[in-house]
Amino acid sequence: MGEPVRVGFVGVGAMGQAAHLSNYAVLPACRVVAVAELRTELGRKVAARYGVPRIYPDHRAMIEAEELDAIVASQPFTRHGVLVPELLEAGVPLFIEKPLAGSVEVGERIAEAVRESGTWIMVGYHKRSDPATIRARAEVERLKETGELGALRCVRITIPPGDWIAGGFDENLTTDEPMPHLAHDPPPPDMDEATWRDYVAFVNYYIHQVNLLRHLLGEPYRVTHADPSGVLLVARGEGGAAGLIEMAPYRTTRDWQESALVGFERGHVKLTLPAPLARNRAGTVEVLRDPGDGRAPVVEAPQLPPVHAMRRQAENFVRAVQGEGEPPCAADEALEDLRVARDYIRMLRGASQKAPPRSQRE
């Protein structure tokens, strides 16, 4: 297998520990050799728990001192424009959390910096590494190729707010140290403050589904309608199939009920996903085939391994660093998510301004 990939971590706060370091630290093909953390005591505590030999006060000191094969940086996305170009100077593959940036303009600058760097970025859309998503996507692509269920008609994603943490932070180490003041990216020039707040809130929570919709369609798409209620995003794929994202149609405070339905003319593929930070819980895939002519439909539901999507995501990043595969989502595609989100927010605010007062709708 060769030498383990030498990884440096930039930031070991909540997501840095629960979603990332706890997974990379146990991968045989990977060795976390350094941590850069602005909160000194937290850095020491986390490094001691996970057996990381060296600690640095910031990413610059780590890059200067270490010979790294890759960097994992779990940082606020509204800082990516400030931080990512500096991390790319290390000349090694970089993993960042979703989304690529807090605006299209900053995302474009990051994508250009990646092209100039000679290396690449993997953006943390962990759902692409979930075994259930992998199985569903493979079946959708197979059905598109064979045509046995007819044409692909629609992809509908339903995402009620719920308990996405699922106990994932319970074992995190913490300290009372204040977070130092950090530079953040500027707002986009074409958005006022209120619009940008709406945009940032949307990409923070729903950018996973914006990305998943493209992944399941298997092609680019464009937004065609934003319902004034803020519940429904409607899109159309390049091949003509409809796409829908249902946002907060209800809530589940003690559960997570995210699902996607890929509809064909004579059946469907249904995907359900566990909470993002739930460990060792399998998603589900259901395939319904309706033969017609009075014959009974058939439902298939394969049992899937209870593999944490974040663990599989770490494995995928390490394999890509080793040259054994491609990152599931790189910077250029993640930039498209930001553009979709901008189109949606523009349509939503326009639709809201045109909608009649509530008293006229009731």
MARDRENKOL-829504 format. One record per atom (N, C-alpha, C): x, y, z. Coordinates in steps of 0.1 Angstrom, whole numbers, plus 5000, padded with zeros to 4 digits. Each point is the difference from the previous one (the first is absolute). Layout:
BEGIN
XYZ;...
END
This chain:
BEGIN
500849885000;499250125000;500950135000;501349995003;500850115000;499950075014;500750125000;500050085013;498650065002;499650025013;498850075002;500050144995;498950054996;499950144996;500150095013;500950104999;500350095011;499050124999;499150015010;499050105000;500250105011;499850134997;500050115010;498650055001;499550035012;498750055003;500050145003;499150084994;499950145003;498650025007;500150015013;498750025008;499549865005;499849995013;499549885006;498950045010;499150084996;498850045007;499049894999;498750035001;498949915000;500049904988;499850064988;500049914988;501449944998;501150085003;501349954997;500349875008;499449995012;500249885008;499049894995;498750035001;499049904999;499949954986;500050084990;499849964986;501349964993;501250055005;501249984992;501149935008;500650075010;501249945006;499749865006;498849985006;499749875006;500049894989;499850034988;500049914989;501449984994;500750114997;501349994994;501049935010;499850035013;501049945009;500149855001;498949934995;500049865000;500249934987;500250084989;500249944987;501449944999;500149884996;501449944998;500850074990;499450054989;500750074989;500350145003;499850055012;500150145003;500750025014;500850105001;500650045013;499850155002;499350045010;499950145003;501250045008;500950084993;501350035006;500050145007;499050084998;500150145006;498650055000;499850095010;498750075002;500450155002;499350094992;500150145002;498750055006;500150065012;498850045007;500350135008;499150104997;500350135006;499850005015;499149915005;499849995015;501049895005;501050055007;501249925003;499649885009;499250025011;499749895009;499249904992;499050044992;499249914992;500949924991;500950064993;500949934992;500849895007;500550035012;500849915008;499149885004;498850035005;499149895004;499649914989;499750054989;499649924988;501149924995;501250064999;501249934995;500349885009;499950025013;500349905009;499049884999;498750034998;499149894999;500249924987;500350064989;500149934988;501549974996;500950025009;501449964997;500650084989;499750134999;500650084989;501350065006;501149984994;501350035006;500350155001;499550084991;500550145000;498850104999;500150115007;498950105001;500650134996;499250084992;500550134996;498950115003;500450125002;499050115003;499250044988;500449984988;499250034988;500549924988;499350014989;500349934989;501350044993;500450125001;501250044994;501249935006;500050005013;501149935007;500149854997;498849944999;500049864996;500549974986;499650084991;500449984986;501550024998;500550105007;501450034999;500949895006;499549945011;500849905007;499949864995;498849964995;499749864997;500149974985;500349874998;499949944987;498749924999;499050064994;498749945000;499749954986;499149905000;499449954987;498650054998;499450055010;498650054999;499750095012;499050084999;499550095011;498549985001;499549995012;498550005003;499850135008;499150094995;499750125006;498550025002;499549975012;498650025004;499950145005;499550094992;500050145004;498650064995;499650115006;498850074995;500150044985;499049974992;500150024986;500150144996;499650095008;500150144997;501450055003;500949915003;501550045001;500849934989;499349924991;500849924991;500850094990;499450114996;500750094991;501350065006;500050025013;501250045007;501049895002;499549885004;500949895005;500449914989;499149964991;500449904990;501250034991;500150134994;501250034992;501349985008;500050035013;501249985008;500349855002;498949925002;500349865001;500449944987;499550054989;500549944987;501550024997;500550105007;501550034998;500849885005;499549915008;500749885004;500249904988;499150024990;500249924988;499549855001;499249985010;499449865002;498550005000;499449894998;498549994999;499450055014;498950074998;499350065012;498649965001;499649965012;498549975002;499550125008;498850054996;499350105007;498549965002;499450065010;498549975001;499350074990;498749964998;499150074991;499550135006;499650094992;500150024986;501450064997;500250024987;501350054996;500350135005;499050095001;500250135005;498650065004;500050135005;498850065003;499450094989;500650004988;499550074989;500649944987;499350034989;500549954987;501350074997;500150135003;501350074997;501249945007;499849985013;501149945007;500349854995;498949934997;500249874995;500850004987;499750094991;500750014988;501550035002;500350085010;501450035003;500749885005;499349925009;500649885005;500249904989;499049984991;500249914989;501250034991;500250134998;501150054992;501349975007;500050025013;501249975008;500449865000;499049915000;500249864999;500749964987;499550064989;500549974987;501550054999;500350115006;501450055000;500949935009;499549935010;500849935010;500649874995;499449944990;500549874996;499649885009;499150035010;499549895008;498550014999;499349945010;498550004999;499450015014;498750035000;499250005012;498949904999;499749935011;498849925002;499150085009;498750024996;499150075008;499149905007;499750025013;499449895009;498549984998;499649954989;498649964998;500049855004;499949975013;500149865005;499049914995;498850054996;498949914995;500549924988;500950064992;500549924989;500849885004;500550005012;500749885005;499249915008;498750035002;499249915008;499749884992;500149875005;499749884992;498650004994;499050065007;498750004994;499950094988;500750125000;500050094989;500849934988;501149945003;500749934990;499249894993;499349935008;499149894994;498950064992;499350105005;498950074993;500550064987;501150075000;500650064988;500349904989;500649895005;500449894990;498849944994;498949985008;498849944994;499350104991;500050135003;499450104991;500750004987;501350005000;500850004988;499749884992;499949885006;499849884993;498650004994;499050055007;498650014994;500050104989;500750115001;500050094988;500649934988;501149925002;500649944989;499249894994;499349915008;499249894995;498750044995;499450115006;498650044997;499049915004;500349915009;499049905004;498850055008;500250125006;498850065007;499650134992;500450024988;499650114992;500950125004;499650124996;500850125001;500050055015;501150065003;500150075013;499150134999;499150015010;499050115000;500350115010;500549965012;500050105011;501049955011;500750095006;500749975012;499450105011;499549945011;499450095011;500849975012;500550105007;500849995012;499250075011;499749935011;499350065011;500950005012;500150125006;501050035011;499350085011;499349935009;499550075012;501150025010;500050125006;501050025011;499849905011;501149955005;500049905011;501349995007;500249895007;501149995009;501249944991;500750094993;501149964991;501249965008;500150045013;501249975008;499949865005;498949955004;499849865005;501149965010;500350085009;501049975010;501450014996;500250054988;501450004994;501050085007;499550105008;500950095007;500349965014;499349895005;500049975014;501449975005;500949954992;501449965005;501050104996;499650124995;501050104996;500750065012;501250034998;500750075011;499850154998;499950085011;499750144999;500950075011;500250134998;500650095010;499250135001;500450085010;499350135002;500750114992;501049974992;500750104993;499150074990;500150134999;499250084990;500649984986;499150004991;500549994986;500550144995;501350004996;500550134995;499250064989;500150134998;499450074989;500649954987;499249974990;500549944987;499550094989;500850014990;499650074988;499049924992;498950064995;499049934992;500050064986;499449934991;499950054986;498950114999;500250094990;499050104999;498749954993;498950075003;498749964993;500150024985;499249944992;500050024985;499650144997;500550064990;499750144996;498650024995;499349894996;498750014994;498949975010;500349985013;499049975010;500050105011;498850055005;500050085012;500249905012;500150065012;500349925012;498949905002;498750034999;498949915003;500149884990;500250034987;500049894990;501249915003;501150065003;501249915003;499849925012;499350055010;499749925012;499149884996;499150024991;499149894995;500849904992;500950054992;500949924992;500949915009;500650065010;500949925008;499349905008;498850045005;499249905008;499549884991;499750034987;499649894991;501249914997;501150064996;501149914997;500649925012;499950065012;500449935012;499249885002;498750004998;499249895004;499649914988;499750064988;499449934989;501049974988;501250045001;500949984989;500349854998;499949925010;500149864999;499049944990;498850055001;498949954991;500150064986;500550134999;500350054987;501049924993;501049955007;501049914994;499449864997;499349955009;499449864999;499149994988;499250114998;499150004988;500849984987;501150074998;500849984988;500549864999;500549955012;500649875001;499049894995;498850015005;499049904996;499450024986;499950124996;499650034986;501049954990;501350015005;501149964991;500350104989;499650125003;500250114990;499850145006;500550104994;499750145005;498550034999;499650105008;498650045000;500050155002;498850064998;499850145003;498750025008;500050105008;498850035008;499050074992;498749955000;499050064992;498950075009;500049975013;498950065008;500549995015;499750115007;500250015015;498650035006;499449915007;498750035005;500150115011;499150095000;500150115010;500049955015;499549895002;500049945014;501449975005;500949984991;501449965004;500149855002;499049934996;500049855003;500449934987;499950054989;500249924987;500950074991;501049934996;500950044988;499749904989;499750064988;499749924989;501150024989;500449894994;501150004990;499749924988;500850014990;499949914988;501449964996;500249874998;501249954996;500250024985;501349994996;500350024986;499249904991;499849885005;499249904992;498550025001;499550105007;498650025001;499349955013;500749925008;499349965012;499950115010;498949995008;499750105010;500849975013;500450115007;500649985013;499350095010;499949945012;499350085011;500849985013;500150105007;500549995014;499050065009;499549925009;498950045010;500850035013;500050135003;500750045012;499150035012;500249935011;499250035012;498549984998;499549904993;498649984999;499449965014;500849965009;499749975014;501349995007;500049975013;501249995008;500049875008;501149955004;500149885008;501150035010;499750045012;501050045010;500849895006;499549884999;500749885006;500349894989;500150054988;500249904989;500650074988;500449934990;500550054988;499349934988;499350064992;499249944990;500250054985;501350014997;500350044987;499849894990;499450034988;499849904990;500150064986;500149914990;500050044986;499349894993;499150054990;499349914992;500350024985;500649914993;500350014986;499049924992;499150084994;498949944993;500249974985;499749884996;500049964986;498649974996;499749984987;498749984995;499349885007;500849895003;499449885005;500649955013;500450105008;500549965013;500950125006;500649965011;500950115006;501149945008;501050085003;501149975010;499850105011;499849955012;499850085012;501249995009;500650115004;501250005009;499650075013;500449945011;499950075013;501350005006;500350115007;501450025006;500050025015;500949955007;500150035014;500550145003;499950045013;500450135004;501550014997;500550124995;501450024996;501049955010;499850025013;501049965010;499749875007;498949934995;499749875006;501049904996;500649935009;501149904997;499449864998;500549934989;499749864998;498549984999;499350094993;498649974997;499850004985;499449904995;499849984986;498950084994;500150064989;498950064992;499249884994;499050034992;499349904993;499850044986;499849904991;499750014986;498949914997;498950054994;498949924995;499850024985;499949894993;499750014986;498649934997;499150084994;498749954997;499949994985;499649884995;499849974986;498649974997;499350074992;498649984996;499949944986;499849874998;500049944987;498850044992;498950045007;498750034993;499349884996;499050024991;499149894995;499449915011;499750075011;499449935012;500949925008;501349994997;501049935008;500450085012;500349935011;500350075012;501450075000;500050125005;501350065001;501049935009;501350014998;501049945008;500850105007;500349985013;500850105007;501249925005;501250064998;501349955004;500650095010;500549955011;500650095011;501249935005;501250014994;501249945004;500550055014;500549915008;500650045012;501450064998;500250115006;501350084998;500850005012;501350014999;500949995012;499850135008;500149995013;499950115009;501350085001;500450074989;501250074999;499850155001;500750065009;499950155002;500450074987;499250084994;500350074988;501350095002;500250065012;501250085002;501249915000;499949885005;501249914999;500349974985;499049964993;500249974986;500550124992;499650125004;500550124993;501550025003;500449975012;501450015003;500849904992;499549884999;500649904992;500150044985;499050074995;500050044986;501050114998;500250095010;501050114998;501449945000;500249905009;501449945001;500349934987;499049924995;500249934988;500350094988;499350125000;500350094989;501450065001;500450035013;501450055002;501049904995;499749875002;500949894995;499949984985;499150074993;499949984986;499149884996;499249955010;499249884997;498650034997;499650124998;498750044997;499950154999;498850054996;499750144999;499350055012;500150125004;499250055011;498550014996;499149955009;498650004996;499450144996;500550115005;499650134996;501250105001;500450054988;501150095000;499550154999;500950094999;499750145002;499050054989;500349964987;499250054989;498549975001;499749875004;498649965002;499450075012;500850025011;499550075012;499750144997;500750064990;499750144996;498650004994;499649904992;498750004994;498950005011;500249935011;499050015011;499850145005;501050085001;499950145004;499250084990;500249974987;499250074989;498549965001;499749875002;498749965002;499350075011;500750005012;499550075011;499750154998;500950064993;499850154996;498750014992;499949924990;498850014991;498749985009;500149905009;498849975008;499750125009;501050065007;499750115009;499550124992;500550034989;499550114991;498649984997;499649874996;498649974996;499150015012;500549955012;499250005012;499750145004;501050095000;499750145005;499150074990;500249974987;499150064990;498549955002;499949875002;498749945002;499350055013;500850025010;499450055013;499550144998;500750084993;499650144998;498750004992;499849914990;498850004992;498849935006;500349925011;498949925006;499050095007;498749974999;499050095007;500149995015;499650095008;500049995014;499349875005;500449955012;499449885005;498550015001;499550125004;498550015001;499349984987;500750034989;499349984987;500249854995;500949925007;500149874996;499249905008;499450055011;499349915009;498550024998;
END
